Amino acid sequence: MNKPSATTPKTQGSVPEPEVNRLPEELKPLVVTGPLADNERLKRESDHLRGTIRADLADPLTGGFGADNFQLIRFHGMYQQDDRDIRAERAEQKLEPLHTVMLRARMPGGVITPAQWLAIDAFARDYTRYGSIRLTTRQTFQFHGVLKRHITLMHRTLHEIGIDSIATAGDVNRNVLCTSNPEQSGLHAEAHRWAQRISEHLLPRTRAYAEIWLDGEKVESTESEQEPILGDSYLPRKFKTTVVVPPHNDVDLHANDMNFVAIAERGTLVGFNLLVGGGLAMTFGDRSTYPRTADNLGFVPLDKVLDVATAVLTTQRDLGNRVNRKNAKTKYTLDRVGTEVFKAEVERRARLTLAPPRPFRLTGRGDQFGWTEGIDGKHNLTLFIENGRLLDAPGNPLKTGVAELARIHRGEFRMTANQNLIIAGVAPEERARIESLARQYGLLGDRASNQRKASMACVSLPTCPLAMAEAERFLPGFVDRLEAVLARHGLEQEAIIFRVTGCPNGCGRAMLAEVGLVGKGPGRYNLYLGGNREGTRIPRAYRDNLDEDAILTELDGLIGRWAGERQEDEGFGDFVVRVGVVAPVRVPKEDFHDQ
């Protein structure tokens, strides 16, 4: 089989025959037909994700990856980016954009050891343009600004400490999220083990990652290499999975394709409720795209978890839209074929009948800052990291502070899906020392308001190529002004779940916020209102294309009403829905875009 070429023509035609052949006859008419999206050609011709990445690595004439490899490196956990702040300046100098990659690590449940942390801290310091470590909403860390000549070293450095970035991007199952503080109870610890098992079970089988980045020798031909779960064309679109321990929804389960919600009897894990079809991305101006909460398909006993995970993923693999990538996510598959049809196919493939869902309740989703005690008698300290960005700044040496903690800590670190960091497994006799050091470096967050702790942003500019407006750099100053609004109405101790994203792609989870801002253009945002504290309701569009002053003017009036008219302990999102400021989104495909 020949290696793919940058000039290979686009494939035309229907969904590849092997995917269609996996389906029962009655489901084949539900497959979307037509000219395939070019990503389908790219994946099928990639030699199981190898492409010509090695050739691009050796090309000294450009700092980036070309043609198909620009997309293929995503399956290896990387995105090609450039610094947009200096793009125009470099163009004037007749230079190409300053290409770098962002790498996202695979860390199910976000667990990392102090020794591993010190190694990534050193790499960030020595080999990235920004010198920072970014904790992300995918409960892992990212390197930003890695030049092409340092990429292989980056992967080998991670491999040496037991970390990889396999399948953290691209059309695969990505890093599996899990409710934080796994040692808070036996149930939490067991949930974390399931997150690890699901992650390993759904990984690609190709050895491309090892061959390209770790100098692994190819031991079998392309013809014999198979992807029994993901398929040779992989998934139609990205796929996200969580393991959740109620009542805490810190992973925002409704932002994900597949969710396993832990069900316990007398403190013992007996299985999971299976929720499928969540997702937040949309496209401005395309009414066929919308955010969606997940459907509860039923209860899964422990001995069938991996079978059901495989069945959900392969059903989406075979029924998902490979013609239009904007409608390729699991949420659109459920709405197109029907939830009951999807569920029946999952049951057929997993060889079980899903039991009725077991009752559970979600009460909140913010991180639990400060100290908690685990079942093992050890303690956990949650640090507040605004926007997840660990970087030394004058008078604020956060990155150095975490490294100093890693040098003395004997337990583990746990990254949260809210971009914060937990120092886990602290012995009682070490607690005072750990807290003193965290306080010294400004990591406790004891001076941060409740509002600041309830706010979150995606990375956005200057590195994200999709960004339309600022997010991470916008958030701190905006929260300053939002805090002033709350104080003016006597609500200094209150918090509104606030999220801002630079584009409608959903990374900052604004579509599950009480107040969500989605970047529309430089300095302009669409304002969404009406999510709830539990993370189970999508906010509705309230005003379009506002600048910062206009947003705050709108919020000032609404927060004033909330202060005077709210019911006891009523959240802002519940208030604006109850009094009719916005109507709740009930069926996104039908009414999300209605004003």
C-alpha positions in Angstrom: 0.0 0.0 0.0 1.4 3.4 -1.0 1.9 6.2 1.5 -0.7 9.0 1.3 0.3 12.0 -0.8 -0.5 15.6 -0.3 -1.9 15.6 -3.8 -4.2 12.6 -3.5 -7.6 13.6 -4.9 -10.6 13.8 -2.6 -12.7 10.6 -2.3 -16.3 10.9 -3.6 -19.2 8.6 -2.9 -21.1 7.2 0.0 -20.1 6.0 3.4 -17.3 3.4 3.1 -18.7 -0.1 2.6 -17.1 -1.8 5.6 -18.9 0.6 8.0 -22.2 0.0 6.2 -21.7 -3.8 6.3 -21.6 -3.8 10.1 -25.2 -2.6 10.3 -28.4 -4.6 10.3 -30.3 -4.3 7.1 -33.0 -2.2 8.7 -30.5 0.5 9.9 -28.7 0.9 6.5 -31.2 3.4 5.2 -30.4 5.6 8.2 -26.8 6.1 7.0 -26.2 9.6 5.6 -25.0 9.2 2.0 -23.3 11.6 -0.4 -19.8 12.8 -1.1 -17.7 12.1 2.0 -16.1 14.9 4.0 -12.4 15.1 3.1 -11.4 14.0 6.6 -12.8 10.6 5.7 -10.4 10.2 2.8 -7.6 11.5 5.0 -8.2 8.9 7.7 -8.6 6.0 5.4 -5.5 6.8 3.4 -3.4 7.6 6.5 -1.7 4.2 6.9 -3.4 4.0 10.3 -2.5 7.6 11.4 1.1 7.6 10.1 0.6 9.7 7.0 3.9 11.4 6.1 4.4 13.0 9.5 8.0 11.8 9.6 8.8 13.5 6.3 7.3 16.8 7.5 9.4 16.6 10.7 12.5 16.4 8.6 11.5 19.3 6.3 13.7 22.3 7.3 11.9 24.8 5.0 8.8 25.2 7.2 8.0 25.2 10.9 4.6 23.5 10.3 3.0 20.4 9.0 1.3 20.4 5.6 -1.7 18.9 3.9 -3.1 15.8 5.6 -0.5 15.8 8.4 -1.9 19.1 9.7 -5.0 17.0 10.7 -3.3 13.7 11.4 -1.1 15.1 14.2 -4.3 15.7 16.2 -4.7 12.0 16.6 -1.3 12.1 18.3 -2.6 14.7 20.7 -1.4 17.9 19.0 -2.8 20.9 17.3 -0.8 23.1 15.0 -1.1 26.8 16.0 0.7 30.1 15.5 1.0 33.2 17.6 -1.7 35.5 16.1 -0.4 38.5 18.0 2.7 38.6 15.7 1.1 37.1 12.5 0.8 40.5 10.7 4.4 41.5 11.7 5.8 38.3 10.3 3.8 38.7 7.1 5.4 42.1 6.7 8.8 40.5 7.0 7.7 37.9 4.4 7.9 35.1 7.0 5.4 32.3 7.4 3.4 32.4 10.7 5.4 31.2 13.7 4.1 27.7 13.7 4.1 25.7 17.0 2.1 22.9 18.4 -0.1 22.6 21.4 0.0 19.1 23.1 -2.7 17.7 25.3 -1.7 14.8 27.5 -3.8 11.7 28.1 -4.5 11.4 31.9 -7.7 9.6 32.7 -9.2 11.3 35.8 -6.4 13.9 35.8 -3.9 12.0 38.1 -0.2 12.9 38.0 2.6 12.2 40.4 5.0 14.9 41.8 7.9 13.4 39.9 5.9 13.6 36.6 4.9 17.2 37.4 8.5 18.3 37.9 9.4 16.8 34.5 6.6 18.6 32.7 7.5 21.8 34.6 11.1 21.6 33.3 10.0 20.9 29.7 7.6 23.8 29.8 10.4 26.1 31.1 13.1 25.0 28.6 11.2 24.1 25.4 8.0 26.1 25.1 7.6 29.7 23.9 5.4 30.7 26.8 7.0 28.7 29.6 3.6 27.8 31.0 1.6 24.7 31.9 -2.1 25.0 31.1 -4.7 22.9 33.0 -7.7 22.3 30.8 -11.4 21.6 30.9 -10.4 18.1 29.7 -8.9 17.4 33.2 -5.3 17.2 31.9 -2.5 19.6 31.0 -1.4 21.2 27.8 1.9 22.5 26.5 1.6 25.6 24.3 4.2 26.9 21.9 6.4 23.9 21.1 8.5 24.3 18.0 8.7 21.5 15.5 12.3 20.7 16.3 11.3 20.0 19.9 8.3 17.8 19.3 10.0 14.5 19.3 11.9 15.4 22.5 8.5 16.3 24.0 7.0 13.0 23.3 10.0 11.1 24.5 10.2 13.2 27.7 6.6 12.3 28.4 7.1 8.6 27.6 10.1 8.4 30.0 7.8 9.5 32.9 4.9 7.2 31.9 2.7 9.8 30.0 1.5 9.9 26.4 -0.8 12.0 24.3 -2.4 9.2 22.3 -6.0 10.0 21.2 -6.4 13.3 23.1 -7.6 14.9 19.9 -8.9 13.8 16.5 -11.9 11.6 15.7 -11.4 9.2 18.6 -12.4 8.8 22.2 -10.5 11.5 24.0 -9.2 11.8 27.6 -11.7 10.3 30.0 -12.9 12.6 32.7 -13.8 11.5 36.2 -15.2 13.2 39.3 -12.3 14.7 41.3 -11.1 13.6 44.7 -11.1 9.9 44.1 -10.0 9.1 47.7 -13.0 11.0 49.1 -14.8 7.6 49.3 -14.4 4.1 48.1 -16.9 4.9 45.4 -14.7 7.7 44.1 -11.7 5.5 44.0 -13.6 2.8 42.1 -14.9 5.4 39.6 -11.4 6.5 38.9 -10.4 2.9 38.1 -13.2 2.6 35.7 -12.2 5.9 34.0 -8.7 4.3 33.4 -10.2 1.0 32.1 -12.5 2.8 29.7 -9.7 5.0 28.4 -7.4 2.0 27.8 -10.1 -0.1 26.2 -11.1 2.5 23.6 -7.6 3.6 22.6 -6.5 3.2 18.9 -4.6 0.0 18.3 -2.2 1.4 15.7 1.4 1.6 16.6 1.8 4.9 14.7 2.4 6.9 17.9 5.3 4.7 19.0 6.8 4.4 15.6 6.9 8.2 14.8 7.7 9.7 18.2 9.4 6.9 20.2 11.4 5.3 17.3 9.4 2.1 17.6 10.0 -0.5 14.9 7.0 -1.3 12.7 6.3 -5.0 13.5 3.4 -5.7 11.2 2.2 -4.7 7.8 -0.5 -2.2 7.2 -2.7 -5.0 5.8 -2.6 -6.9 9.1 -3.0 -3.9 11.4 -6.6 -3.5 12.5 -8.8 -1.2 14.6 -11.5 -3.5 15.9 -13.3 -0.8 17.9 -12.6 2.5 16.2 -12.5 1.1 12.6 -10.1 1.9 9.8 -11.7 5.2 9.2 -11.9 5.9 13.0 -14.9 7.9 14.2 -17.0 10.4 12.3 -16.1 13.1 14.8 -14.5 13.6 18.3 -16.0 11.6 21.1 -15.9 12.5 24.8 -16.5 10.2 27.8 -16.9 10.8 31.6 -17.3 8.8 34.8 -19.4 10.7 37.3 -20.0 10.3 41.1 -23.2 12.1 42.0 -24.2 14.5 43.4 -21.2 16.4 42.1 -21.1 17.3 38.4 -17.7 18.9 38.3 -17.0 17.2 34.8 -20.2 18.8 33.2 -21.5 15.5 32.0 -23.9 17.0 29.6 -21.0 18.4 27.5 -20.0 14.8 26.6 -21.0 12.0 24.2 -21.0 9.2 26.7 -21.3 9.3 30.5 -21.3 6.7 33.2 -23.0 8.0 36.3 -22.1 5.9 39.3 -25.0 4.1 41.2 -24.3 2.8 44.7 -26.2 0.6 47.1 -25.2 0.9 50.7 -22.0 2.5 49.7 -21.0 -0.1 47.1 -20.8 0.6 43.4 -23.3 -1.7 41.6 -23.2 -0.1 38.1 -23.8 3.1 36.1 -26.6 5.0 34.5 -25.6 5.5 30.8 -26.2 9.0 29.5 -25.4 9.6 25.8 -25.5 12.5 23.3 -24.4 15.6 25.2 -22.4 18.2 23.4 -22.0 22.0 23.3 -20.5 23.0 20.0 -22.5 24.9 17.3 -21.9 27.1 14.3 -23.1 30.7 14.0 -25.7 31.0 11.3 -26.2 27.2 10.9 -29.5 26.3 12.5 -28.8 22.6 12.1 -26.2 22.9 14.8 -27.0 23.4 18.5 -25.9 22.4 22.0 -27.7 19.3 23.5 -27.9 17.6 26.9 -27.4 13.9 27.1 -30.2 11.3 27.2 -30.4 8.7 30.0 -30.6 5.3 28.2 -30.7 3.1 31.3 -28.7 1.2 33.9 -25.6 -0.8 33.1 -24.3 -3.5 35.6 -20.5 -3.5 36.2 -19.8 -6.6 34.2 -21.2 -5.0 31.1 -19.5 -1.6 31.3 -16.8 -2.2 28.7 -19.2 -4.0 26.4 -21.7 -1.1 26.5 -18.9 1.5 26.1 -17.8 -0.4 22.9 -21.4 -0.7 21.7 -22.1 3.1 22.1 -18.9 4.1 20.4 -19.3 1.6 17.5 -22.9 2.5 16.9 -21.9 6.1 16.6 -19.0 5.0 14.4 -21.3 3.3 12.0 -24.4 5.6 12.1 -22.6 8.9 12.5 -22.7 11.5 9.7 -19.5 11.1 7.6 -20.8 13.5 4.9 -21.2 16.7 7.0 -18.8 17.1 9.8 -20.8 19.8 11.4 -23.5 17.2 12.0 -21.2 14.3 12.8 -21.3 14.3 16.6 -23.2 11.7 18.6 -25.9 14.3 19.6 -26.9 14.7 16.0 -26.9 10.9 15.4 -29.4 10.5 18.2 -31.7 13.2 16.9 -31.5 12.0 13.4 -32.1 8.2 13.9 -34.0 8.5 17.2 -32.8 7.8 20.7 -34.8 4.6 20.9 -33.3 3.3 17.7 -29.8 4.2 18.9 -30.5 2.5 22.3 -31.8 -0.7 20.6 -28.6 -1.0 18.5 -26.4 -0.5 21.6 -28.3 -3.2 23.4 -28.0 -5.6 20.4 -24.2 -5.0 20.2 -23.6 -5.3 23.9 -26.0 -8.3 24.2 -28.1 -6.9 27.0 -31.3 -5.1 27.7 -30.6 -1.9 29.6 -32.4 -1.7 32.9 -34.5 1.4 33.7 -32.3 4.3 34.9 -31.7 4.4 38.7 -32.5 7.6 40.5 -29.6 10.1 41.1 -29.3 13.8 41.9 -26.9 16.4 40.9 -26.5 19.4 43.2 -23.5 21.4 41.9 -20.3 21.4 39.9 -17.7 23.8 41.3 -14.5 22.4 42.8 -14.4 22.1 46.6 -11.6 24.5 47.5 -9.6 24.1 50.7 -9.1 20.9 52.6 -11.1 17.7 52.4 -10.3 14.4 54.2 -10.2 11.1 52.4 -11.2 7.6 53.6 -7.6 6.7 54.1 -7.1 9.5 56.7 -5.1 11.6 54.4 -6.0 15.1 53.2 -6.6 16.8 49.9 -6.0 20.5 49.2 -7.7 22.1 46.2 -5.8 25.1 44.8 -7.4 27.8 42.7 -5.7 28.3 39.3 -7.4 31.1 37.4 -8.0 29.8 33.9 -5.7 26.9 34.6 -2.7 28.9 33.5 0.4 28.2 35.6 3.0 30.8 34.7 5.4 32.9 36.8 4.6 36.6 36.7 6.0 39.4 38.8 4.7 39.0 42.3 2.7 35.9 41.3 5.1 32.9 40.8 2.4 30.3 40.5 4.4 27.8 38.4 7.3 27.9 40.7 5.0 27.4 43.6 3.5 24.2 42.3 7.0 22.9 41.5 8.1 23.6 45.1 5.1 21.7 46.3 6.0 18.8 44.0 9.5 18.7 45.5 8.1 18.0 49.0 4.8 16.3 48.4 4.6 12.5 48.8 1.1 11.9 47.4 -0.3 12.8 44.0 -1.7 15.8 42.1 -5.1 15.7 40.6 -6.2 18.1 37.9 -9.9 19.0 37.8 -12.2 19.6 34.8 -12.6 23.2 36.2 -8.9 23.9 35.5 -7.8 23.7 39.1 -5.3 21.5 40.9 -5.7 19.2 43.9 -2.8 18.2 46.2 -4.0 14.8 47.1 -3.0 12.3 49.7 -1.3 14.6 52.2 -0.4 13.0 55.5 -1.8 14.8 58.6 1.7 15.7 59.8 2.5 17.3 56.4 -0.7 19.4 56.2 0.6 22.5 57.8 3.8 22.5 55.7 1.9 22.1 52.4 -0.6 24.8 53.3 2.1 27.2 54.3 3.9 26.7 51.0 0.7 27.1 49.0 -0.1 30.3 50.8 3.4 31.6 50.2 3.0 31.3 46.5 -0.5 32.6 46.3 -2.1 29.2 45.3 -4.7 28.9 48.0 -7.2 31.2 46.3 -8.3 32.5 49.7 -8.3 36.0 48.4 -10.3 35.1 45.3 -14.0 35.8 45.4 -16.7 33.1 45.0 -17.5 34.7 41.7 -13.9 34.4 40.4 -13.8 30.7 41.5 -17.1 30.1 39.6 -15.7 31.6 36.3 -13.9 29.8 33.5 -12.6 30.5 30.0 -11.1 28.6 27.1 -7.6 29.5 25.9 -8.7 31.4 22.8 -6.2 34.1 21.5 -3.4 34.4 20.7 -2.9 30.7 19.9 -6.2 29.1 19.0 -6.8 29.3 15.2 -10.6 29.2 15.8 -10.8 32.1 18.2 -13.0 35.0 17.2 -12.6 37.0 20.4 -10.6 36.9 23.6 -11.4 34.6 26.4 -8.6 33.7 28.8 -7.1 37.1 28.6 -10.5 38.7 28.8 -11.8 36.9 31.9 -9.8 38.4 34.8 -10.7 42.0 34.0 -14.3 41.2 33.2 -14.7 39.3 36.5 -13.3 42.4 38.3 -16.2 44.4 36.9 -18.8 41.6 37.5 -17.7 41.5 41.2 -18.3 45.3 41.4 -21.8 44.8 40.0 -22.6 42.0 42.6 -21.2 44.2 45.4 -23.4 47.2 44.3 -26.5 45.0 44.8 -25.3 43.6 48.1 -24.3 40.2 46.6 -20.6 40.1 47.4 -20.7 36.5 48.6 -22.8 35.2 45.8 -21.5 33.6 42.6 -23.0 33.1 39.1 -21.6 30.3 37.0 -19.9 32.3 34.3 -18.1 31.0 31.2 -16.5 32.7 28.2 -15.3 31.1 25.0 -13.6 32.7 22.1 -15.8 30.9 19.5 -18.9 28.6 19.4 -16.8 25.4 19.5 -17.6 24.8 23.2 -14.2 24.3 24.9 -15.0 26.6 27.8 -18.5 25.0 28.3 -20.3 28.4 28.1 -23.4 26.5 26.9 -23.9 25.1 30.4 -23.4 28.3 32.2 -25.8 30.6 34.0 -24.2 33.4 32.1 -22.3 32.4 29.0 -20.4 34.6 26.5 -19.5 33.2 23.1 -17.0 35.2 21.0 -18.5 36.7 17.8 -15.7 39.0 16.7 -12.9 41.2 18.2 -14.3 42.5 21.4 -17.8 41.3 20.7 -19.8 38.4 22.3 -23.2 36.8 22.2 -24.8 36.7 25.6 -26.6 33.5 26.8 -28.6 33.2 30.0 -30.5 30.5 31.9 -28.2 27.6 32.6 -28.4 26.2 36.2 -26.0 25.4 39.0 -26.4 21.7 38.5 -25.3 21.8 34.8 -28.4 20.2 33.4 -29.9 23.1 31.4 -28.7 24.8 28.3 -28.8 28.7 28.4 -30.7 30.5 25.7 -29.4 33.4 23.5 -30.4 36.7 25.1 -28.5 39.4 23.2 -26.2 39.2 20.2 -22.9 41.0 19.3 -22.4 43.0 22.5 -19.2 44.7 23.7 -18.0 44.4 27.3 -19.8 47.6 28.5 -23.1 46.5 26.9 -22.9 43.1 28.5 -22.3 44.6 32.0 -25.2 47.0 31.5 -27.5 44.1 30.7 -26.2 42.1 33.7 -26.4 45.0 36.1 -30.1 45.4 35.5 -30.8 41.6 35.7 -28.6 41.1 38.8 -30.4 44.0 40.5 -33.7 42.2 39.9 -32.2 39.0 41.2 -31.2 40.7 44.4 -34.7 42.0 45.0 -37.0 39.3 43.6 -35.2 36.0 44.1 -36.5 33.1 46.1 -34.5 31.5 48.9 -31.1 30.2 47.6 -32.4 30.7 44.0 -29.5 30.7 41.5 -29.3 33.5 38.9 -30.0 31.0 36.0 -33.1 29.7 37.7 -34.2 33.2 38.5 -34.1 34.5 34.9 -36.0 31.4 33.7 -38.6 31.7 36.4 -39.4 35.3 35.8 -39.5 34.9 32.1 -36.3 36.8 31.1 -35.5 33.8 28.9 -37.5 30.6 28.3 -35.8 27.3 29.0 -34.4 25.4 26.0 -36.4 22.2 25.9 -35.7 20.5 22.6 -32.5 22.2 21.2 -32.9 21.1 17.6 -36.4 22.8 17.6 -36.1 25.9 19.7 -32.5 26.7 20.7 -32.1 29.3 17.9 -35.5 30.8 18.5 -35.3 34.3 20.2 
